[in-house]
Structure formats: C-alpha cells, structure tokens
C-alpha cells in the first residue's frame, strides 16, 4: 500500500474520492482566509496522484509515467482514488477521460468515435485479488453511467484484460492500431460515444479503395460544376420556350403566316369549302 508522511484525513474523506483536480474537493474549506490552506492541500493531492502514477507505470513496465497531476488537470481527465483513510494508505486508482479515436469496426471499416476511455487502472500489488479493483470499477461505471463494454482501454495489460473477462465476461477483445482495445460488444451496442452519421473509411486491405480526404474536395467541386451546368441548361430551355411562344404564327387579313415566310391564303380554304358545298 502507498503510505504518505502527511495525514490523508486532511485531504480525503471518502473511501473512493472522485476528482478532476481542476477544483478543490467539496469538503475543503473555501474563502479568502483559506487560500494558503487550499494550495497546501492541492499540492498534497498532486503528490498522491504523481506517486500512484509512477507505481502504475512501473507495474505495467511502461517506459514513461502516463498519469501525473499536471496531465490529469490539463486534459480534464477524472481520477477515482481508493484509500484506507483511517489507515493512511492509498490502495489504487482509475483514470478516465473522453477522446476522439478511430477504430476498425467488425466489418473492417475505420470509424471515428467520441469514446470514454479507461486510461489507467492500478491496484497496489499488496492488495490485489481482494475485490478493490472491482470496487473502483463499479464506482467508475456508475459515476460515468456506462457499461463496461462501452469503454475503450488504453494499452491494457494482460491482468487488465483478465479482470474484464473474469468480472464482466468480456472475452472477445479487438486490439486497434492506436494501442487501444475495445470489445466486440462495443460495436454491436453502438458504443457510448457512437456518433450517427460518422465519417466512414475503408481499411487499406479492404477490397474497396479508401477515398482520400483531398478527393472529397474534388468531388465537391465537381458536384458544384454539375449543378451549375444543370442550372444553365434549365435556363436555356426556359428561354427557348419563351422565344418559341413569341414566334407563334401571326394571322393577317391575307392569311396565316407560316414558318419560312410562306403564306396560306384564305382563298384556298374558301375554295376548298366551295368544292365541298357542291
């Protein structure tokens, strides 16, 4: 367990503390007279997050620390901190946040999702397999109002995947090219962040060649040109009909003027009528 020289009771009250580190915790004193006190408490909370982040990266064998107070605060991520406050020990934490990511779905199409991501998940080695991880995860899922299969997991360890398999029966995971892993049900259920009408791209190994982004602009220009041509054609036809109406044969006292300047005289019509009368 992670132990600290300062009393946790001055910083944490609940067994699981939820914070984004951008504002003081609700039970901390507020007001101008407590500014220095708030700064001291925030510094201690940052120290807890930083040390837990180092422990998590070491446990996962990562070359760099992925969870720090500075990154958490600047990116707007959320921390779920599990602690034995009375025993002055921190037991583990979860870090989560939303990201726009591209995933290959079950058909191989590349789609963009606004996903809630499990970014770090750590339980101290001394208290693993005691239900603490499940306790944190359930608190996180309820707070975020998501189901476990709706999560995108960043670089999950073997232990992490075994945890989801054991506790949530999620066995069919789909590793993605961006180091995230999602489960098959993520796509079947639509995913929490599934965006209807999202951009869809074909993978390179698909039979259908992908449409480059720059090509979309060309298609738009071509479509615009076609629309202008169609508009011009309609206007031309309208003008021709107008001219045709204006050039209808005009009657005169001598007869009916026809196209080409020829004339049909009334006398011809009259003579035909005369023959019919005979």
C-alpha positions, 0 to 999 in steps of 0.5 A: 500500500502507498503510505504518505508522511502527511495525514490523508484525513486532511485531504480525503474523506471518502473511501473512493474520492472522485476528482478532476483536480481542476477544483478543490474537493467539496469538503475543503474549506473555501474563502479568502482566509483559506487560500494558503490552506487550499494550495497546501492541500492541492499540492498534497493531492498532486503528490498522491496522484504523481506517486500512484502514477509512477507505481502504475507505470512501473507495474505495467513496465511502461517506459514513461509515467502516463498519469501525473497531476499536471496531465490529469488537470490539463486534459480534464481527465477524472481520477477515482482514488481508493484509500484506507483513510483511517489507515493512511494508505492509498490502495489504487486508482482509475483514470478516465477521460473522453477522446476522439479515436478511430477504430476498425469496426467488425466489418473492417471499416475505420470509424471515428468515435467520441469514446470514454476511455479507461486510461489507467487502472492500478491496484497496489500489488499488496492488495490485489485479488481482494475485490478493490479493483472491482470496487473502483470499477463499479464506482467508475461505471456508475459515476460515468453511467456506462457499461463496461463494454462501452469503454475503450482501454488504453494499452491494457495489460494482460491482468487488465484484460483478465479482470474484464473477462473474469468480472464482466465476461468480456472475452472477445477483445479487438486490439486497434492500431492506436494501442487501444482495445475495445470489445466486440460488444462495443460495436454491436451496442453502438458504443457510448460515444457512437456518433450517427452519421460518422465519417466512414473509411475503408481499411487499406486491405479492404477490397474497396479503395479508401477515398482520400480526404483531398478527393472529397474536395474534388468531388465537391467541386465537381458536384458544384460544376454539375449543378451549375451546368444543370442550372444553365441548361434549365435556363436555356430551355426556359428561354427557348420556350419563351422565344418559341411562344413569341414566334407563334404564327401571326394571322393577317387579313391575307392569311396565316403566316407560316414558318419560312415566310410562306403564306396560306391564303384564305382563298384556298380554304374558301375554295376548298369549302366551295368544292365541298358545298357542291 
